[in-house]
Amino acid sequence: MPANGTKTASNTAGKTAQAERRNATAVAYVRQTAERSVDVPVGAVLTAADRVTEVVEPWTSRTAAQRELKTIRTQVTREFNRLERRGTSARRKATQRARTTRNRFRRDLTQRRRSVERTLKQNRAQVTRRVRKARTSVQERVTTFV
């Protein structure tokens, strides 16, 4: 410990200043939290009031209401037309895809049928040749026995 005690007094003063700063920070945090807990609901109410005003305002006079109805009718018509175009496009693509698939299937089926018919014709001709050859061979053997 120092003989004159200046360091101890300065240390105590520093600790007191730190404690006061901590308390001030804590108080500021509590104040900010309290303000936020009040500000959020107030802001929500004001926003809701603005939205209600926006919804009600176009209907306050007859001309404004007619204008609003015309706007809504136009938007509905546009949306309907957009949906119709999209549906037509999808139907056209599906029909085209089905037609393409059907044609591809028919081509493949025709190729397979021709291949089978060709093979069958070749096999039939080969069997006919072998039967003739065998018959000729058998007849030759029979004539040699007789």
Contacts in CASP RR format, 6 or more apart in sequence:
PFRMAT RR
TARGET T0000
AUTHOR 0000-0000-0000
METHOD contacts of the structure
MODEL  1
MPANGTKTASNTAGKTAQAERRNATAVAYVRQTAERSVDVPVGAVLTAAD
RVTEVVEPWTSRTAAQRELKTIRTQVTREFNRLERRGTSARRKATQRART
TRNRFRRDLTQRRRSVERTLKQNRAQVTRRVRKARTSVQERVTTFV
1 8 0 8 1.000
2 8 0 8 1.000
57 64 0 8 1.000
58 64 0 8 1.000
58 65 0 8 1.000
58 67 0 8 1.000
58 68 0 8 1.000
59 65 0 8 1.000
59 68 0 8 1.000
END
